[in-house]
């Protein structure tokens, strides 16, 4: 059938996946951007007299940390999302996961007032589907992007998370101030359902299933993707779980969980405790670090593609150098942040940190496909699980280390994660890899029309 789109279909897919990742991230952050409003005292003026009111929910600092971490427990199921995506399709899994999160977002204000235990369970379910989104995202792109566009497509789509985080922090304060905290959940949930209605109409799991793609583009993609038939892939479980490079990658994602958790969940608390400012008054400024990360990741994507085209034989050195630059910069800037006393100085450090760290993050977002292309969705799911452990541990540690809300306690915390980040970097430089692993190389038994692999088995290394 003739192509009915003005641009190539794969670009439409990448764009919709980017929007989906953006909306999914906003949904993930609903609680973290509203928690200060939910648990803070308010000033109410009555007959020209100011009265201090009790917070709507009287959660302690430790309780806040535990409630925020519940979401991350659901991420532990992310590998299951990768397996489901490899069976029913990445686009199907990705779309349903975001739509489900949208429905749960709309229900959240009602549930949180009626039963806190049920709300915690709802947060857990949201975490499960958030993990499914991350694992299935890479499956969508692997079936829709050729090798020469794959790195840029993955990094660009992952940037949806940065855009979503930026929107959440920039706009939530305005929404809360004008419409109340409940509106944050309603607006984001409704947006997710609108996106899904568009996505389910325009996107299929593979080019071969799409009725509206041009034959020229379909043929080009089928010749340049060469992924095995999803029903014929045999997972080499032993090789995956005993692979040192895979575990080195998981360690990097675990470290990312700490950094991500700080900016996603703890930054509003840090600004409130240390700088004595509220999220409504500095919403746009607090989102500046994520804007810097977006710029940094785009630059990193072009650097990776350029260096790879010129020095493909040195791809492992390229990845390790980029990761070294990103993480060592983060270590230094985390320490400097604790020493810089004023608010503007802290924001500058956070912006530089996110810009530099985005180079490392961009590099290891691509690594699941570099290490084991046929199993990239599952390994990405494992990576999300590792990151989730950091997401689980970090808010709880913040709750215990900064229970007195003091600057000195926050400085000790920043030093702690700096040291942890450095240890993770050294581990990856020694044990990490960016080469296709022997157990992930296909043995071609039969070629179907010269385009796709059929009846492909992936054998364990003896």
Residue, then its C-alpha position, 0 to 999 in steps of 0.5 A: x500500500x502506498x505510504x500515506x505519511x509525509x515523512x518516513x514511518x520509522x520517524x513517526x514511530x520514534x517521535x511517538x515513542x519519545x512522546x510516550x516516554x515523556x508522558x510516562x516519566x511525568x506520570x512516574x513523578x506525580x507523587x514526588x512533585x506533589x509530596x511537598x504540597x501534600x505534607x506542608x503546613x499552609x498559611x490561611x488568611x482570615x479577616x486580615x489574620x494569618x493562620x497556620x493550618x496543619x498539612x493534609x497528610x502528616x507524614x514524617x521524613x522517613x515515611x515520605x522516603x518509604x512511600x516514594x520508594x514503593x514505586x521503585x519496587x514495581x520496577x523489579x518486574x521490568x525483565x518480565x516486561x522485556x520477555x512480554x514485549x518479545x512475545x506480544x510485541x514491543x509497541x503493544x506492551x509499551x502502549x498498554x503500559x502507559x495507558x494503564x499508568x494513565x488510568x491509575x493516575x486519574x484514580x490516585x487522588x480518590x485512593x490516597x484520601x480513602x485508603x493509604x494502604x491501597x494508594x501504596x499498592x497503586x504506586x507499586x502497580x504504577x512502578x510495575x508498568x513503568x518498568x514494562x515501559x522501559x523494557x519494551x521501549x527498546x524493543x519497539x526501536x530495535x524493530x523500527x530503526x536500522x543499525x545506522x540510526x539505532x543509537x540516535x533513535x534510542x538516545x532521542x527516545x530516552x530523552x523523553x524521560x528528561x523532557x518529562x522530568x523537566x515538564x513535571x518540575x516546571x509545570x507542576x508548581x503552576x498547576x498546584x498553585x492554581x488548581x490544586x495538587x489533584x489536578x496534576x494527577x488528572x491532567x497527566x492521566x488524561x494526557x496519557x490516554x489521549x496519547x495512547x489513542x493516537x499511538x494504537x492507531x499509528x504504530x504496529x509492532x514491526x514494519x511487516x505488520x504496518x499497512x500504511x508504510x511504503x514498500x520501499x521503506x519496509x524493504x529497507x528496514x527488513x534488510x537492515x534490522x535482521x532481528x530473529x523471529x520472536x517465537x524462535x529465540x531461545x534465551x541462553x539464561x546461564x550465559x546472560x546471568x553469568x556474563x561479567x559485562x552484563x553485571x558491570x552494566x547492571x552496576x552502572x544502572x544501579x548507580x544511575x538509580x541513585x542519581x536519578x532518584x535524587x533529582x526526581x524525588x529528593x531535589x524538591x526536598x533538598x531545595x526546601x530543606x537547604x535553600x528554604x524555597x518551595x517548589x511553586x516559586x522555583x519550579x522553572x528554575x529547578x527544571x534547568x538541570x534536566x534541560x542541560x541533560x537533554x542538551x548533553x545527551x543530544x551532543x553525546x549521541x552525535x559524538x558516539x555516532x561520529x566516532x563510531x563511523x571513524x573508529x568502529x574497531x575502537x568502539x569499546x574505548x569510545x564507550x568507556x571514555x564517554x562514561x569516564x568523562x560523565x561519571x568523574x564529572x558527576x563525582x566532582x560536581x556532587x562534592x562542589x554542590x555541598x560546598x557552594x552555599x547559595x541557591x544559584x551556585x547549587x543550581x549551577x552545579x546541578x546543571x553542570x552535573x546533569x549535562x556531564x552525567x548525560x554523556x555516561x547515561x547516553x552511552x550505557x542506554x545503548x549498551x544492552x543492544x551492543x552486548x546482546x541485540x536479540x536479548x536487548x529488551x530483557x537485558x534492558x529490563x534487568x538494567x531497570x531492575x538494577x536501577x530500581x534497587x537504587x531508587x528503592x534504597x536512596x529515598x530511604x537513606x535520604x530519610x535517615x541521613x537528613x532526618x534533621x533537615x540540616x545542610x550538614x546532613x545533606x552535605x554528608x549525603x552528597x559526599x556519600x553518593x559521590x564515593x559510591x559513583x566513583x566505585x561504580x565507575x572503576x568497576x565498569x572500566x575494569x569489567x565492562x564491555x561494548x562488544x557483542x557477546x559470543x553467546x548473543x551471536x546468531x547461528x543462521x539456520x534458514x533465511x526467509x526471502x533474504x530479509x529476516x531471520x527465521x528459525x534462528x537459535x542462539x546457542x550457549x557458549x560451551 
